[in-house]
Amino acid sequence: MPITIMGDREFENVPSIQSKALRINLNKNIYGTFAEIGAGQETVRNFFRAGGASGTIAKTMSAYDKDFSDAIYGIEDDKRYVTESRLKKMLSHEINLIEERINRDRHPDKLFFSYANTVATIDFKKNYKGHGWVGLRFQVKPDEAYNDIILHVRFHENDARLQQNTLGTLGVNLIYGAFYKYDEPKNLLKYLYDHIDKDQIEIDTINFSGPRFKEVDNRLMSLQLVKNGMTQAVMFSPDAKNVMPAAVLYKKNVLAFRGSFRPVTKVNMDIYHKSLDLFLKEKRVDENNTICLFEITLSNLRAEGEIDERDFLDRAKLLCAQGQTVLISNFKEYYRLVEYLSRFTKSRMGLAMGVNNLVDIFDERYYRHLSGGILEAFGKLFYRNLKVYLYPLIDKENGGLIDSNNLKVHPRMKELYKFFKYNGRVVDITNPNPDVMDIHSRFVLKMINENKPGWEKMLPKSTADMIKEHELFGYTKAINQEKNTEKLINN
């Protein structure tokens, strides 16, 4: 029997964790197991305390000892336990046991589920805050295939007991949301933080799969994580899939390139290739251990005050099609991006940018919220020998080039700029392609929207082909076909 969705959110007060757990327990058809490793049995404890749990909980376990865990779920190739692979094995193993042990003929209306988590909480010295994988496999109809919701969390609290309690609350929110809000995935995402402050725990990766989520684009769900303040940044691999930033960036040399990429142009790719060539020439930078990130900040995703999700998806598709790794962040200032990357790697970092971006970095207005002002920001930005690879700008007045030697910053910033310039922190890209330097994405976008000819030559061929094929950024096949037909007739 399908579950009837009730409009809890019609009421002003959010349901308590106890009431959520009790509602699950009182549903005679919801039945499953809990497997929690690393932080005790915090999620299932809420269901036991709520009452009526005997009809919901088939089994609860914590294979805390590594040997027991390996005996039950197998040994991971990398010998680790707090991994997505381990979580998926836990979910599969527990669901298979339910299917084997519960007779469907005797229980035709049962909706099976398996909740699992594998986490590491804060260490004794409080140097490592902890993280974990949390997942739910469940069905909405007895004869329907299972759905999965899998997420990665990072703890921010400084006490193991507090982290355990937060994890338990998150688990109840996940199970409740899956059964009663599965048809509203964006709202389900928000409700994961019911009775949890966003400073307590961060969700930096989430993936939905299964028949009930076949229309869900996980990249858009990741955008919601950043938009809702659940995490600072999310990442997409070149195959356009969600990936965990920590896994991709761990101990890597990182070159980051920020832009609107609306759409990605030939000048964008020239900046990327030329800055990468310089970055790879740096000491201790090995190409095999280097990752390049194309970063789009949340402010660049806004259109008329709101985020245009279709526009975002178009940009991500085009960048991934170019073989790039895409980072969507909530970092307006560059120093915050560098702080974020430093969480995962201590290796070399570089920033590729144009002249106007570098001038903005030396604008004091962006740092008034810091007690140490621009000096504090620069300490965070450049403390790890970071370098800026600067792409020159065409000087409209005399036709020459503006680079690090003749760009103009505010008079109060001149000495500070000279300090970083003459200490080798700003490296000029001296061989830009003159044929593409004057391409601006906003003009290309306007040409596409107005169906003006010639924009294709300003973009990489694969990008132009994708825009035409999928009618991105306002491009319309019908209008262009009509124009081509008129040309043939006139000729």
Secondary structure, DSSP 8 states (H G I E B T S, - for coil): -------GGGSSS---HHHHHHHHHH-TTEEEEEEEESS-SHHHHHHHHHS-GGGTEEEEE---SHHHHHHHH---TT--SSSHHHHHHHHHHHHHHHHHHS-TTT-TT-EEEEEEEEEE---TTSS---EEEEEEEE-SSTTS--EEEEEEEEE--S-HHHHHHHHHHHHHHHHHHHHHSTT-HHHHHHHTTTT--TTTEEEEEEEEESGGGTT--HHHHHHHHHHTTS-SEEEE-TTS-EE-HHHHHTT-EEEEEE---TT--HHHHHHHHHHHHHHHTSTT--GGGEEEEEEEEGGGGEETTEE-HHHHHHHHHHHHHTT-EEEEE--SSHHHHHHHHHTT--S-EEEEEEHHHHHHHT-GGGGTTSTTHHHHHHHHHHTT--EEEEE-EE-TTTS-EE-TTT----GGGHHHHHHHHTTT-EEE-----TTTTT--HHHHHHHHHTT-TTGGGGS-HHHHHHHHHHT-TT--HHHHHHHHHHHHHH-
